[in-house]
Amino acid sequence: MKSGRKSMVGTVTSNKMDKTVVVVVERLGRHPVYKKVIKSQKKFKAHDAENTCRVGDVVRIVESRPLSKDKRWVVEEILRSPAQRFEQ
């Protein structure tokens, strides 16, 4: 990975497109007035060149140049797959 690029960890929610996956990244933040912890999520489209990601995989995505109208992220690695949990 090149230095200076942002990276995030999220869960794959869709892999129906060719060489593209939709990744949901959740983050926790504190409300400025009420100080309650709030969970927010955002969807990112990421490039998956080999079509290896499946729904439910936890992946790391990194920032890249614009690849299409909505794609600015690339899947760097699959951290955990739902199939791996059952094999253990």
QUICOR-V553472 format. One line per field, one symbol per residue. ss: DSSP state (H for helix, E for strand, - for the rest). phi: phi as a letter, one per 40 degrees, with the letter a starting at -180 (. if undefined). burial: # if it has 16 or more other C-alpha atoms within 10 Angstrom, else .. A space follows every 50 residues. Layout:
# QUICOR-V553472
ss=???
phi=???
burial=???
This chain:
# QUICOR-V553472
ss=------EEEEEEEEEEE--EEEEEEEEEEE------EEEEEEEEEEE--- -------EEEEEE---------EEEEEEEE-HHHHHH-
phi=.ccgccbababcbabcccgabbbcbbababccccgccbcbbacbcbcbcc fccbchccbbbbcacccacbcbbbccaccabdcccccc
burial=.......########....######..................#####.. ..############......######.#..#.......
